Amino acid sequence: MINRDFSGGVARLMLDSPHNRNALSTQLLTELNDGLDAAQADAAVRVIVLSGEGPAFCSGADLKEQREYRERGEPSPVADLLVGALTKILESPKPVVARVNGHARAGGLGLIGAADIAIAPFEATFGFAEVRLGLVPAVIAVTCVPRMTDRAALELFLTGETFDAARAAEIGLLNRAVDDLDAEVQRYLEMLRLGGPAALAAIKPMLKTVREQAPAFDAMAELSTATFASDEGQEGMRAFAEKRPPAWAAA
């Protein structure tokens, strides 16, 4: 259900359930959580890439499985597993890139919203289809709403309309809609690997602090002083002065 490839400093986690368009089943989400944990624990991993097998990135929840849980009178673990995976992505100290290889619906958009950088080909389509099934995009709203404009979120949640990658980029759900997906993903990977690991890990907590504290100058001045004094910061400045790559960017 999840194919892993950890090499070259990149952990590639691929949703591999093409028979149901990589739907979020109990097994797939369990393996995704395990894969994210493994990527975080591997010191050699600098960046995590999340992608899908086949023409779809992710079609959302496995509705057939959800009905089966209901028929058996058993509670579904899917919501908790999805919350776990989204939280791991949101809080990952290693950058997470969503290589959105194809169409995404519902819960699949939650994965895209949680990622730090999301890229898709122009031909990919998207949709918050929940309302047309009598459902609401509750869990994924946590990751998608902060990325999107308020009007776009309200419109697309209410209508369930399908929209294209250009619109997804326009409203902030994607960073880029592109012709050559792999070339653009590779470009981002190369840039991310140039960043100091500790500095990269500090970025998301920093942004959270800035958003929650107004003004946040005292906290940011403290962080700035600490990074300048850190071993990583000192190495970066030495490398700049010596016109060489820093240690973490060495081939």
C-alpha positions as CSV (number, residue, x, y, z in Angstrom):
1,M,0.0,0.0,0.0
2,I,2.9,2.4,0.7
3,N,6.1,1.9,-1.3
4,R,9.2,3.3,0.4
5,D,12.5,4.4,-1.3
6,F,15.0,6.0,1.1
7,S,18.0,7.1,-1.0
8,G,20.1,10.1,-1.8
9,G,18.9,11.9,1.3
10,V,15.2,11.7,0.1
11,A,12.5,9.5,1.6
12,R,9.9,8.8,-1.1
13,L,6.6,7.5,0.2
14,M,4.3,6.4,-2.6
15,L,0.6,5.7,-2.1
16,D,0.2,2.4,-4.0
17,S,-3.4,1.3,-4.2
18,P,-4.3,2.1,-7.8
19,H,-7.4,-0.2,-7.9
20,N,-9.2,2.4,-5.8
21,R,-7.2,5.5,-6.8
22,N,-5.1,5.3,-3.7
23,A,-8.0,5.7,-1.4
24,L,-7.3,6.3,2.3
25,S,-8.0,2.8,3.8
26,T,-7.0,1.6,7.2
27,Q,-4.0,-0.3,5.8
28,L,-2.8,2.5,3.6
29,L,-3.0,5.1,6.5
30,T,-1.3,2.7,8.9
31,E,1.6,2.2,6.5
32,L,1.7,5.9,5.7
33,N,2.1,6.7,9.5
34,D,4.8,4.0,9.7
35,G,6.6,5.4,6.7
36,L,6.6,8.9,8.1
37,D,7.9,7.7,11.4
38,A,10.7,5.8,9.6
39,A,11.6,8.8,7.5
40,Q,11.8,11.0,10.6
41,A,14.0,8.5,12.4
42,D,16.5,8.1,9.6
43,A,19.3,10.6,10.1
44,A,20.3,10.3,6.4
45,V,16.9,11.6,5.2
46,R,16.8,15.3,4.5
47,V,13.5,15.7,2.6
48,I,10.3,13.6,2.4
49,V,8.4,13.3,-0.9
50,L,4.8,12.1,-0.9
51,S,3.3,10.8,-4.2
52,G,0.9,8.4,-5.7
53,E,0.9,5.4,-8.1
54,G,-1.1,5.5,-11.3
55,P,-3.2,8.4,-12.7
56,A,-4.5,9.6,-9.3
57,F,-2.7,11.0,-6.3
58,C,-5.5,10.2,-3.8
59,S,-9.2,9.8,-4.1
60,G,-10.0,10.5,-0.4
61,A,-11.4,8.0,2.1
62,D,-12.1,4.4,1.1
63,L,-15.9,4.7,1.1
64,K,-16.4,0.9,0.6
65,E,-14.4,0.2,3.7
66,Q,-16.2,2.9,5.6
67,R,-19.6,1.2,4.7
68,E,-18.2,-2.2,5.8
69,Y,-17.2,-0.8,9.2
70,R,-20.7,0.6,9.6
71,E,-22.4,-2.6,8.5
72,R,-20.4,-4.6,11.1
73,G,-21.2,-2.0,13.8
74,E,-17.5,-1.3,14.3
75,P,-15.9,2.1,14.7
76,S,-13.7,3.1,11.9
77,P,-10.1,4.0,12.8
78,V,-9.6,6.0,9.6
79,A,-10.3,9.5,11.1
80,D,-7.7,8.9,13.9
81,L,-5.2,7.5,11.5
82,L,-5.6,10.4,9.1
83,V,-5.2,12.9,11.9
84,G,-2.0,11.1,12.9
85,A,-0.6,11.2,9.4
86,L,-1.5,14.9,8.9
87,T,-0.1,15.8,12.2
88,K,3.2,14.0,11.4
89,I,3.4,16.0,8.1
90,L,2.5,19.3,9.6
91,E,5.0,18.9,12.5
92,S,7.8,17.3,10.4
93,P,11.2,18.9,11.0
94,K,12.2,17.6,7.6
95,P,10.5,19.4,4.6
96,V,7.6,17.4,3.1
97,V,7.0,17.8,-0.7
98,A,3.8,16.6,-2.2
99,R,4.5,15.4,-5.7
100,V,0.8,15.4,-6.7
101,N,1.0,13.1,-9.7
102,G,-2.7,13.2,-10.6
103,H,-6.2,13.8,-9.5
104,A,-7.0,14.4,-5.8
105,R,-10.3,14.5,-4.0
106,A,-11.4,15.0,-0.4
107,G,-8.9,13.5,2.0
108,G,-6.2,13.6,-0.6
109,L,-6.4,17.3,-0.5
110,G,-5.7,17.1,3.2
111,L,-2.4,15.5,2.5
112,I,-1.6,18.3,0.0
113,G,-2.6,21.0,2.5
114,A,-0.4,19.5,5.2
115,A,2.7,19.3,3.0
116,D,5.2,22.2,3.0
117,I,5.5,22.4,-0.8
118,A,2.9,21.0,-3.2
119,I,3.4,20.6,-7.0
120,A,1.0,19.2,-9.6
121,P,0.8,18.9,-13.4
122,F,-1.6,21.2,-15.1
123,E,-3.9,18.2,-16.1
124,A,-4.5,17.2,-12.4
125,T,-8.0,18.0,-11.0
126,F,-9.1,18.6,-7.5
127,G,-12.4,18.6,-5.5
128,F,-13.8,18.8,-2.0
129,A,-16.5,16.3,-2.9
130,E,-17.8,15.6,0.6
131,V,-20.8,17.9,0.5
132,R,-22.2,16.0,-2.4
133,L,-22.1,12.8,-0.3
134,G,-23.8,14.5,2.6
135,L,-20.5,14.8,4.4
136,V,-18.3,17.7,5.5
137,P,-14.5,18.1,5.0
138,A,-13.9,18.4,8.7
139,V,-10.5,16.9,9.4
140,I,-8.9,18.1,6.2
141,A,-10.1,21.6,6.8
142,V,-7.5,21.9,9.4
143,T,-4.7,21.6,6.8
144,C,-6.4,23.1,3.8
145,V,-8.1,26.3,5.2
146,P,-4.9,27.9,6.3
147,R,-3.5,27.5,2.7
148,M,-6.6,28.9,0.9
149,T,-8.3,32.2,0.6
150,D,-11.5,32.4,2.7
151,R,-13.7,32.9,-0.3
152,A,-12.2,30.0,-2.2
153,A,-12.5,27.6,0.8
154,L,-16.2,28.5,1.4
155,E,-17.0,28.3,-2.3
156,L,-15.3,24.9,-2.9
157,F,-16.5,23.3,0.3
158,L,-20.1,24.4,-0.4
159,T,-20.2,23.4,-4.0
160,G,-18.0,20.4,-4.3
161,E,-17.0,21.7,-7.7
162,T,-14.0,20.1,-9.5
163,F,-11.2,22.6,-10.2
164,D,-8.0,22.4,-12.1
165,A,-4.3,22.8,-11.0
166,A,-4.0,26.4,-12.1
167,R,-6.9,27.3,-9.8
168,A,-5.4,25.2,-7.0
169,A,-2.2,27.2,-7.3
170,E,-4.1,30.5,-7.6
171,I,-5.9,29.9,-4.2
172,G,-2.8,28.7,-2.4
173,L,-3.5,25.0,-2.3
174,L,-0.5,24.3,-4.6
175,N,2.8,26.1,-4.8
176,R,3.1,25.4,-8.5
177,A,1.1,23.9,-11.5
178,V,3.6,22.8,-14.0
179,D,4.2,21.0,-17.3
180,D,7.1,18.8,-16.1
181,L,6.3,17.5,-12.7
182,D,9.5,15.6,-12.1
183,A,11.8,18.4,-13.2
184,E,10.1,20.8,-10.8
185,V,10.1,18.4,-7.9
186,Q,13.8,17.8,-8.5
187,R,14.5,21.5,-8.6
188,Y,12.9,21.9,-5.2
189,L,14.8,18.9,-3.8
190,E,18.0,20.4,-4.9
191,M,17.2,23.7,-3.2
192,L,16.0,22.1,0.0
193,R,19.2,20.0,0.3
194,L,21.2,23.2,0.4
195,G,19.5,24.3,3.6
196,G,21.0,23.5,7.0
197,P,19.0,20.7,8.6
198,A,18.6,22.5,11.9
199,A,17.7,25.7,10.2
200,L,15.1,23.9,8.1
201,A,13.6,22.3,11.2
202,A,13.3,25.7,12.8
203,I,11.3,27.3,10.0
204,K,7.8,25.9,10.8
205,P,7.9,26.6,14.5
206,M,9.2,30.1,13.8
207,L,6.2,30.8,11.5
208,K,3.8,29.4,14.1
209,T,5.3,31.7,16.7
210,V,5.0,34.7,14.4
211,R,1.4,34.0,13.6
212,E,0.4,33.5,17.2
213,Q,2.4,36.4,18.8
214,A,1.9,40.0,17.9
215,P,4.4,41.4,18.1
216,A,6.9,38.5,18.1
217,F,10.1,40.5,17.9
218,D,11.5,39.4,21.2
219,A,11.1,35.7,20.4
220,M,12.4,36.2,16.8
221,A,15.5,38.2,18.1
222,E,16.3,35.3,20.5
223,L,16.0,32.7,17.7
224,S,18.1,34.8,15.3
225,T,20.9,35.2,17.9
226,A,20.8,31.4,18.6
227,T,21.1,30.5,14.9
228,F,24.0,32.9,14.3
229,A,25.8,31.3,17.3
230,S,25.0,27.7,16.4
231,D,27.5,25.3,14.9
232,E,25.4,25.1,11.8
233,G,25.2,28.9,11.4
234,Q,29.0,29.3,12.0
235,E,29.7,26.6,9.3
236,G,27.4,28.3,6.9
237,M,29.1,31.6,7.3
238,R,32.5,30.1,7.0
239,A,31.5,28.3,3.9
240,F,30.2,31.5,2.4
241,A,33.4,33.4,3.2
242,E,35.5,30.5,1.8
243,K,33.3,30.3,-1.3
244,R,32.6,26.6,-0.8
245,P,29.4,24.5,-0.2
246,P,28.6,24.1,3.5
247,A,29.2,20.6,5.0
248,W,25.6,19.5,4.8
249,A,25.4,20.3,1.0
250,A,28.5,18.3,0.1
251,A,27.8,15.6,-2.5
